[in-house]
């Protein structure tokens, strides 16, 4: 709370009153605070791969270049770290477009079952490699939903990629779709039988850069932005997203989207 005090004077009479302004600055403070944290996080996330790249370049320079096998390994590390930075910057740009509402949605009627089957196809190599069984389950005749297919594909890819990352070999990933009672919303779920997320972390999991285990997420190639991007994409569609999880049992992310898009469609 910010308090400002202004005395009021009347000529010849001295102080006759005062104006006290009480301003609630908590929201503003919170926003500032999260902005500061965000910048600190971004800097840190970029600095880590850059430091690694620099030290490996120096090692090459200091003689590792003369040893082909060593040089090859070092170049590999440099490539991986550069790719991580590109992923991070791409995610940041995507988030900033979603934040500034610059990303106009290109909505089109989309066959729900086909969309889910396509996601499974995109990951079929990883599923096979890890012995993970993938399933698609949908209500009969569920039909089309009006969405920006590229954005929803990206969101589904983020969720399925997490499911694969955090599920041990031989697990199960299920994508399912059902309609709300009024048939105005579709609920889409990505469920895994993985390591799960501790209760205490659940409510912060959609925050930017929030991770249960930073080192593990980095090793897996994660940027810590996947779920925050997912939430922004869902919000842009006028929907909502929630996560349920049990430690060592599995995780289930469900997002709901309006089946049609009257309001925004008309304005296009
Ligand atoms: P990351 O790039 O680290 O995966 P995300 O924003 O996608 O970032 O996810 C944030 C964190 O949430 C992850 O680091 C991980 O700790 C946790 N998480 C997300 N999805 C799952 C899942 N399906 N199972 C277990 N943990 C998960």
Boltz pocket constraint, residues with backbone or C-beta under 6 A from the ligand:
constraints:
  - pocket:
      binder: B
      contacts: [[A, 158], [A, 159], [A, 162], [A, 163], [A, 166], [A, 167], [A, 192], [A, 194], [A, 195], [A, 196], [A, 197], [A, 205], [A, 207], [A, 210], [A, 211], [A, 212], [A, 213], [A, 217], [A, 218], [A, 221], [A, 222], [A, 223], [A, 224], [A, 225], [A, 226], [A, 227], [A, 228], [A, 251]]
      max_distance: 6.0
